[in-house]
Amino acid sequence: MDFLKIAQARQSCRRYDAARPVEEETLAAILEAVRLAPSACNGQPYHLTVCRGEAAKAVAKATMGMGMNAFAKEAPVLIVLSEQPYNKTAALGAKVKGNDYRSIDIGIAAAYLTAEAAAQGLGTCILGWLDDKKIREICGLEHPVRLVVTLGYPADQPREKKRKTLSELVTYR
């Protein structure tokens, strides 16, 4: 599958086939894609915690505050992306340029994760609504949780994408 087809296929999945587990080989391929993702100074300032079973249910619950993300409880796998310290080179660059490279790198890692999941026929949804403290307790994490990605086989057919036109997004000079 070429990348444009992956981008067209990928969507935020909000209904999972809870009875269909994610195979180990498929999960390994997705995690390998994240490992290969680019990051500032190759620092990879993040950690992935793969949650299944009771851990997945507990993390899902920690994303459902105020009625949000109720579908997360159906996903057989939840991947927690937590922030890690910069390496020295990226830390210097971030300070000099006033840029938060960790957030950018975590976003890129999430994009690689969701793209490879789509290539493998799985659905994902990136969740930013979460209880950082609770998820840290569940996963035994020292550093802030930035995203949780639900992962599993979709229970629905893909929807039509609603996106801005290129003319709304792109300016040529």
C-alpha positions as CSV (number, residue, x, y, z in Angstrom):
1,M,0.0,0.0,0.0
2,D,1.5,3.4,-0.9
3,F,1.4,6.2,1.6
4,L,-1.4,8.2,-0.1
5,K,-3.6,5.1,0.1
6,I,-2.7,4.7,3.8
7,A,-3.6,8.4,4.4
8,Q,-6.9,7.9,2.6
9,A,-7.7,4.8,4.6
10,R,-6.7,6.0,8.1
11,Q,-9.4,7.6,10.2
12,S,-10.3,8.0,13.9
13,C,-11.9,4.7,14.8
14,R,-14.6,4.9,17.4
15,R,-16.0,1.3,17.2
16,Y,-13.8,-1.7,17.7
17,D,-14.3,-5.4,17.3
18,A,-13.6,-6.1,21.0
19,A,-13.6,-9.9,20.3
20,R,-10.8,-9.7,17.8
21,P,-7.3,-9.4,19.4
22,V,-4.4,-7.7,17.7
23,E,-1.8,-10.3,16.7
24,E,1.7,-10.0,18.2
25,E,3.3,-9.7,14.7
26,T,1.0,-6.9,13.8
27,L,1.7,-5.0,17.0
28,A,5.4,-5.6,16.5
29,A,5.3,-4.0,13.0
30,I,3.4,-1.0,14.4
31,L,5.9,-0.5,17.2
32,E,8.8,-0.9,14.7
33,A,7.3,1.9,12.6
34,V,7.3,4.2,15.7
35,R,10.9,3.2,16.4
36,L,11.9,4.3,12.9
37,A,10.1,7.7,13.1
38,P,12.2,10.8,12.8
39,S,12.8,13.0,15.9
40,A,14.8,16.1,16.7
41,C,18.5,15.0,16.9
42,N,17.3,11.4,16.8
43,G,16.4,11.9,20.5
44,Q,13.1,10.0,20.5
45,P,11.9,11.8,23.7
46,Y,9.0,9.5,24.3
47,H,8.2,6.1,25.7
48,L,5.4,3.8,24.6
49,T,3.5,1.6,27.1
50,V,1.4,-1.0,25.5
51,C,-1.7,-1.8,27.6
52,R,-4.0,-4.8,27.1
53,G,-6.5,-6.6,29.3
54,E,-7.2,-5.0,32.6
55,A,-4.5,-2.3,32.1
56,A,-6.2,-1.3,28.8
57,K,-9.6,-1.0,30.6
58,A,-8.1,1.1,33.3
59,V,-6.3,3.4,30.9
60,A,-9.5,3.7,28.8
61,K,-11.4,4.7,31.9
62,A,-8.8,7.4,32.6
63,T,-9.6,8.9,29.1
64,M,-13.3,9.0,29.7
65,G,-13.7,12.0,32.0
66,M,-16.8,14.2,31.4
67,G,-18.3,11.7,29.1
68,M,-15.4,11.8,26.6
69,N,-14.0,8.8,24.7
70,A,-16.5,6.2,25.8
71,F,-15.5,4.0,22.8
72,A,-12.0,3.6,24.2
73,K,-13.2,0.7,26.5
74,E,-13.9,-1.4,23.3
75,A,-10.3,-1.2,22.0
76,P,-8.3,-4.3,22.8
77,V,-5.0,-2.3,22.9
78,L,-4.2,1.2,24.2
79,I,-0.8,2.6,23.7
80,V,0.3,5.4,26.1
81,L,2.9,7.9,24.8
82,S,4.7,9.6,27.6
83,E,7.2,12.3,27.4
84,Q,10.9,11.6,28.2
85,P,13.7,14.1,28.7
86,Y,15.5,15.6,25.7
87,N,18.9,14.4,24.7
88,K,21.6,17.1,25.1
89,T,21.6,18.3,21.5
90,A,17.8,18.6,21.3
91,A,17.6,20.3,24.7
92,L,20.1,22.9,23.5
93,G,18.2,23.5,20.3
94,A,14.9,23.7,22.1
95,K,16.3,26.4,24.5
96,V,18.0,28.4,21.8
97,K,15.0,28.3,19.4
98,G,12.2,28.3,22.0
99,N,10.6,25.3,20.3
100,D,9.0,22.3,22.0
101,Y,10.6,19.6,20.0
102,R,9.2,16.8,22.3
103,S,5.6,17.7,21.3
104,I,6.5,17.6,17.7
105,D,8.4,14.3,18.0
106,I,5.5,12.7,19.9
107,G,3.1,13.9,17.2
108,I,5.3,12.3,14.5
109,A,5.6,9.1,16.5
110,A,1.7,9.0,16.8
111,A,1.5,9.6,13.0
112,Y,3.8,6.7,12.2
113,L,1.9,4.5,14.7
114,T,-1.5,5.3,13.1
115,A,-0.2,5.1,9.6
116,E,1.3,1.6,10.1
117,A,-1.8,0.5,11.9
118,A,-3.9,1.6,8.9
119,A,-1.5,-0.3,6.6
120,Q,-2.0,-3.4,8.8
121,G,-5.8,-3.1,8.6
122,L,-6.3,-1.8,12.1
123,G,-8.2,1.3,13.4
124,T,-6.8,3.9,15.7
125,C,-7.9,7.0,17.5
126,I,-5.5,9.5,19.1
127,L,-6.7,10.7,22.5
128,G,-5.5,13.9,24.1
129,W,-8.3,14.0,26.7
130,L,-6.9,12.0,29.5
131,D,-6.1,11.9,33.3
132,D,-2.3,12.2,33.3
133,K,-2.0,11.4,37.0
134,K,-4.2,8.3,36.9
135,I,-2.5,6.9,33.8
136,R,0.9,7.4,35.3
137,E,-0.2,5.4,38.3
138,I,-1.7,2.6,36.1
139,C,1.4,2.4,33.9
140,G,4.1,3.2,36.5
141,L,5.3,6.2,34.6
142,E,7.5,9.0,36.0
143,H,7.0,11.5,33.1
144,P,3.9,13.2,31.7
145,V,1.5,11.3,29.5
146,R,0.9,13.2,26.3
147,L,-1.3,10.9,24.2
148,V,-3.1,7.6,24.3
149,V,-3.8,5.8,21.0
150,T,-6.6,3.2,20.9
151,L,-5.8,0.3,18.6
152,G,-7.9,-2.6,17.2
153,Y,-9.8,-4.0,14.3
154,P,-12.6,-1.6,13.3
155,A,-16.2,-2.7,13.7
156,D,-17.5,-0.1,11.1
157,Q,-16.8,0.6,7.5
158,P,-14.7,3.7,6.7
159,R,-16.5,7.0,6.6
160,E,-16.1,9.7,4.0
161,K,-13.3,12.0,4.9
162,K,-14.1,15.6,5.6
163,R,-11.1,17.8,5.1
164,K,-10.2,21.3,4.0
165,T,-9.4,21.7,0.3
166,L,-5.8,22.1,-0.8
167,S,-6.5,25.8,-1.6
168,E,-7.6,26.3,2.0
169,L,-4.4,24.7,3.3
170,V,-1.7,25.6,0.9
171,T,-0.2,28.9,-0.3
172,Y,2.4,29.1,-3.1
173,R,4.8,32.0,-3.2
